[in-house]
Amino acid sequence: MFKDFFIKNFRSNKSISHEEAEDIKQEIGRLEDDTKLREAQIIKLQKLVINDPVHETRYNKRIQIHFRIIDDNQNRIEELKMKLLNN
């Protein structure tokens, strides 16, 4: 709720250069691509949990790691988007 209010009412002071803004956009793109790949891996691992219950714990650990990294990526994307508001 506060984030939406902040985005709507924020006034930029243009403290980010054009080159830095491009770098930030590229990093956001890389993070989004990484998130998509990890989501695909999670789907594959969930199928393996069902088809190969012998190694279920190993697959579940990998799934948890992917979820943690996806969460970190999403937090970083939000942080970068807020930083881009200053452009």
ZADRENVO-83552 format. One record per residue: residue in one letter; z, x, y of N, C-alpha, C, O in turn. Coordinates in steps of 0.05 Angstrom, whole numbers, padded with zeros to 5 digits, always signed. Each point is the difference from the previous one (the first is absolute). Layout:
! ZADRENVO-83552
AZXYZXYZXYZXY/...
END
This chain:
! ZADRENVO-83552
M+00000+00016-00023+00000-00016+00023+00000+00017+00025-00016-00004+00018/F+00034+00024-00017+00001+00018+00023-00025+00016+00003-00010+00005+00022/K-00001+00004-00045-00024+00016+00000-00023-00015+00012-00015+00011+00016/D+00012-00037-00023-00022-00016+00011+00004-00004+00030-00020+00002+00015/F+00044-00007-00006+00006-00002+00029-00007+00026+00014-00011-00001+00022/F+00019+00023-00033-00005+00026+00012-00030+00005+00003-00008+00009+00021/I-00007-00014-00042-00029+00004+00001-00013-00017+00021-00018+00010+00014/K+00026-00035-00011-00012-00017+00019+00006+00008+00029-00016-00004+00018/N+00040+00015-00013+00009+00005+00027+00000+00029+00008+00009+00007+00022/F-00019+00010-00039+00001+00029+00005-00022+00008+00020-00022-00010-00001/R+00029+00026+00020-00019+00011+00020-00003+00030-00006+00019+00015+00000/S-00044-00007-00005-00005+00027-00007+00002+00019+00024-00008-00008+00022/N+00019+00032-00027+00001+00020+00021-00020+00022-00005+00001+00021+00013/K-00019-00025-00032-00023+00019-00006+00010+00028-00005-00011+00019+00011/S+00031-00016-00028+00011+00027-00005-00013+00013-00024+00007+00023-00007/I-00026-00036-00007-00013+00011-00023-00029+00006+00008-00014-00017+00011/S+00005+00041-00018-00027+00008+00007-00020-00014-00020+00009-00010-00021/H-00034+00010+00029-00021-00013-00017-00002+00014-00027-00003-00013-00021/E+00005+00040+00020-00002+00015-00025+00024-00007-00018-00004-00003-00024/E+00027+00002+00036+00024-00006-00016-00002-00029-00011+00009-00005-00023/A-00020-00013+00038-00003-00027-00009-00019-00001-00024+00004-00016-00019/E-00026+00031+00020-00019+00001-00022+00014+00012-00025-00005-00010-00022/D+00021+00030+00025+00015+00012-00022+00018-00021-00013+00002-00002-00024/I+00011-00013+00041+00019-00021-00010-00016-00021-00015+00009-00009-00021/K-00032+00001+00031-00016-00020-00014-00009+00010-00027-00001-00015-00019/Q-00007+00040+00018-00008+00012-00026+00023+00001-00019-00004-00006-00024/E+00028+00013+00033+00023+00000-00017+00007-00028-00011+00007-00003-00023/I-00010-00017+00040+00005-00027-00008-00020-00007-00022+00007-00013-00020/G-00032+00020+00023-00021-00005-00020+00006+00013-00026-00003-00012-00021/R+00012+00037+00022+00008+00015-00025+00023-00014-00014+00000-00003-00024/L+00020-00005+00040+00023-00013-00012-00007-00027-00013+00010-00007-00021/E-00028-00008+00034-00009-00026-00011-00016+00005-00026+00003-00016-00019/D-00020+00036+00019-00015+00007-00025+00019+00007-00022-00003-00008-00023/D+00023+00025+00029+00020+00008-00020+00015-00024-00011+00006-00002-00024/T+00001-00017+00042+00014-00024-00008-00017-00016-00020+00010-00010-00020/K-00036+00007+00026-00018-00015-00017-00002+00013-00028+00001-00014-00020/L-00003+00040+00019-00001+00014-00025+00026-00003-00016-00001-00004-00025/R+00023+00005+00038+00025-00003-00014+00004-00029-00010+00012-00004-00022/E-00021-00015+00037+00002-00028-00009-00017-00004-00025+00008-00014-00018/A-00032+00027+00017-00016-00001-00024+00014+00013-00024-00002-00010-00022/Q+00015+00033+00027+00015+00013-00021+00022-00017-00011+00006+00000-00024/I+00008-00014+00042+00022-00018-00008-00011-00021-00019+00013-00006-00020/I-00036-00006+00027-00011-00020-00018-00007+00011-00027+00006-00013-00020/K-00017+00037+00019-00006+00013-00026+00025+00006-00016+00001-00005-00024/L+00020+00014+00038+00025+00007-00013+00013-00026-00011+00013+00001-00021/Q-00015-00023+00036+00012-00025-00009-00014-00009-00026+00013-00012-00017/K-00039+00016+00016-00014-00007-00025+00008+00017-00023+00003-00009-00022/L+00002+00035+00028+00009+00018-00021+00028-00007-00010+00006+00003-00024/V+00011-00013+00041+00027-00008-00008-00002-00022-00021+00015+00000-00020/I-00034-00018+00024-00004-00022-00019-00013+00010-00026+00009-00008-00021/N-00029+00025+00024-00016+00008-00024+00014+00023-00015-00005+00002-00024/D+00021+00014+00036+00013+00023-00013+00030+00000+00006+00009+00016+00016/P+00006-00034-00029+00029-00002+00006+00016+00025-00008+00023+00003+00008/V-00035+00015-00024+00015+00024-00008+00007+00017+00024+00021+00012+00001/H-00040-00010+00018+00004+00017+00024+00006-00016+00025-00006+00008+00022/E+00019-00031-00026+00005-00019+00022+00017+00013+00022-00005-00004+00023/T+00025+00019-00031+00018+00012+00020-00015+00020+00018+00004+00002+00024/R-00022+00014-00037-00016+00019+00015-00018-00014+00020-00002+00008+00023/Y-00011-00030-00031-00018-00015+00018+00016-00013+00022-00009+00000+00023/N+00032-00010-00029+00017-00013+00021+00009+00020+00021+00002-00007+00023/K+00005+00031-00032+00007+00021+00019-00023+00006+00019+00004+00003+00024/R-00028+00000-00035-00023+00005+00017-00006-00023+00019-00007+00005+00023/I+00011-00029-00033-00004-00024+00018+00020+00001+00023-00008-00005+00023/Q+00033+00012-00029+00020+00001+00022-00007+00022+00020+00004-00004+00024/I-00014+00026-00034-00008+00022+00018-00023-00009+00018+00001+00005+00024/H-00020-00019-00035-00023-00010+00016+00010-00020+00020-00009+00001+00023/F+00027-00019-00030+00011-00019+00019+00014+00014+00023-00003-00008+00023/R+00018+00028-00029+00015+00015+00021-00020+00014+00019+00004-00001+00024/I-00025+00013-00035-00019+00014+00017-00016-00021+00017-00006+00006+00023/I+00000-00029-00035-00014-00021+00015+00017-00009+00023-00009-00004+00023/D+00035+00001-00028+00019-00009+00021+00001+00022+00023+00000-00007+00023/D+00001+00032-00031+00000+00022+00020-00026-00001+00016+00001+00004+00024/N-00024-00008-00038-00025-00001+00014-00001-00023+00020-00009+00004+00023/Q+00019-00027-00030+00000-00023+00018+00018+00005+00024-00008-00007+00022/N+00031+00019-00026+00017+00007+00022-00013+00020+00019+00002-00003+00025/R-00016+00023-00036-00014+00019+00017-00023-00013+00015-00004+00007+00023/I-00010-00025-00036-00022-00014+00013+00010-00016+00024-00012+00001+00022/E+00034-00015-00026+00012-00015+00022+00008+00018+00023-00004-00006+00024/E+00016+00029-00031+00009+00019+00020-00024+00010+00016+00001+00002+00025/L-00023+00004-00039-00024+00011+00014-00013-00022+00017-00010+00007+00022/K+00010-00032-00031-00012-00021+00016+00016-00004+00025-00011-00006+00021/M+00037+00008-00022+00017-00002+00024-00006+00023+00019-00001-00003+00024/K-00004+00026-00035-00006+00024+00016-00028-00004+00014-00004+00009+00022/L-00014-00022-00037-00027-00005+00012+00001-00020+00023-00019+00000+00016/L+00040-00015-00013+00002-00019+00022+00000+00015+00027-00006-00011+00021/N+00014+00037-00022+00002+00016+00024-00027+00011+00008-00001+00016+00018/N-00020-00023-00032-00026+00011+00006-00014-00016+00021-00023+00006+00008/
END
